[in-house]
Structures are given as C-alpha cells and as structure tokens.
Amino acid sequence: LRIQRFNGTTFSPVVAITVPGLQMESWYRLIVETIPGSGPTQVSITARLLGITDPSISATLGPLLVDNYLPAEGHYGFGTNRAQTRFSFFRVEEFSG
C-alpha cells in the first residue's frame, strides 16, 4: 500500500507499507481520506485497506500531513502499479467543513 504523487511526468513515492497476506481473486475495500491541513497548502491523507474476502487483512497508512497538495488541480484518482486489477466502483464524497 503506497501513496505517491504524480508530478505531471512520473510518480514520486511519498510513503509505503507492506501488507502481508494479499491474495489474487480476493476482494478488498480501499478507503482514502483527504482533509485540509492547518497550512494553506497542506493536506492530511489516510489510506485504509480492508479485506472483504478475508477480513483478517487490514492496513492503515497515515494520517500523513503533506505539503503542496493544494490548490487541487488536475484529475484525482487511484490506480495500480503493474497489476491486473478490477475495481467494482469508485465513489467520491466531498468534504464540507
């Protein structure tokens, strides 16, 4: 599980953890939460991976305070790196505070 930043050309790693026990042909829930930080360009990011097929799989990355993620420009999203992965759905909920 990793958080990377796309600079327009390449992905730059921000932070990563190893999640033991991941299996092919299994279902997982990936939740990514972003909340504005205390500074004008700061964002707090938390990523959680939860096993659906195998509920014993669980990992949390963050909260991680990062700089220069605001103002939000371009496309948002997530993806896989060198993996054949299918997503059943992708939902975005807007933070209002």
C-alpha positions as MATLAB code, in Angstrom:
seq = 'LRIQRFNGTTFSPVVAITVPGLQMESWYRLIVETIPGSGPTQVSITARLLGITDPSISATLGPLLVDNYLPAEGHYGFGTNRAQTRFSFFRVEEFSG';
ca = [
       0.000    0.000    0.000;
       1.595    3.266   -1.034;
       0.857    6.923   -1.534;
       2.597    8.522   -4.490;
       2.462   11.953   -6.044;
       2.203   12.432   -9.810;
       4.206   15.472  -10.865;
       2.905   15.525  -14.421;
       5.592   13.170  -15.724;
       6.378   10.482  -13.156;
       5.174    9.159   -9.813;
       7.199   10.111   -6.744;
       6.858    7.872   -3.670;
       5.613    9.624   -0.529;
       5.203    6.676    1.861;
       4.557    2.912    1.613;
       3.910   -0.123    3.810;
       3.902   -3.851    3.096;
       0.575   -5.634    3.570;
       1.162   -9.366    4.121;
      -1.449  -11.903    3.093;
      -2.852  -10.252   -0.043;
      -4.274  -12.826   -2.454;
      -5.321  -12.862   -6.091;
      -9.044  -13.294   -6.777;
      -9.915  -11.632   -3.457;
     -11.969   -8.533   -2.712;
     -10.624   -5.544   -0.789;
     -12.025   -2.193    0.230;
      -9.674    0.748   -0.251;
     -10.607    3.952    1.558;
      -8.623    7.144    1.057;
      -9.480   10.200    3.123;
      -8.057   13.647    2.450;
      -8.651   16.549    4.800;
      -7.267   20.086    4.511;
      -4.344   20.622    6.883;
      -3.602   23.624    9.071;
      -1.469   25.381    6.428;
      -2.756   26.814    3.138;
      -1.045   24.099    1.038;
      -1.264   21.171    3.491;
      -3.420   18.063    3.223;
      -3.787   15.165    5.650;
      -4.075   11.799    3.860;
      -5.142    8.492    5.391;
      -5.405    5.280    3.343;
      -7.028    2.100    4.691;
      -7.128   -1.338    3.123;
      -9.701   -3.805    4.459;
     -10.138   -7.410    3.360;
     -13.646   -8.374    2.296;
     -12.940  -11.959    1.228;
     -10.530  -12.347    4.162;
     -11.499   -9.909    6.950;
      -8.208  -10.557    8.769;
      -6.455   -8.353    6.174;
      -6.245   -4.781    7.419;
      -3.735   -1.963    6.988;
      -3.717    1.781    7.620;
      -1.312    4.299    6.167;
      -1.411    7.717    7.839;
      -2.653   10.144    8.717;
       0.153   11.722    6.734;
       0.496   15.508    6.534;
       1.809   16.532    3.108;
       2.662   19.926    1.636;
       1.969   21.406   -1.783;
      -1.170   19.356   -2.495;
      -3.350   22.464   -2.596;
      -4.764   24.078   -4.584;
      -6.196   20.883   -6.079;
      -5.515   20.909   -9.819;
      -5.906   18.243  -12.437;
      -7.501   14.846  -12.066;
      -7.961   12.873   -8.852;
      -7.908    9.138   -8.630;
      -6.093    5.987   -7.726;
      -4.666    3.097   -9.638;
      -2.457    0.076   -9.610;
       1.175   -0.305  -10.489;
       1.954   -3.301  -12.727;
      -1.067   -5.249  -11.506;
      -4.141   -6.575  -13.233;
      -6.822   -5.120  -11.023;
     -10.525   -4.568  -11.499;
     -12.450   -2.024   -9.477;
     -16.134   -2.669   -8.881;
     -16.865    1.004   -8.253;
     -15.247    4.318   -7.424;
     -17.070    6.841   -5.253;
     -16.042   10.372   -4.322;
     -17.567   12.141   -1.354;
     -16.824   15.823   -0.978;
     -15.600   17.171    2.329;
     -17.538   20.141    3.579;
     -16.485   21.793    6.738;
];
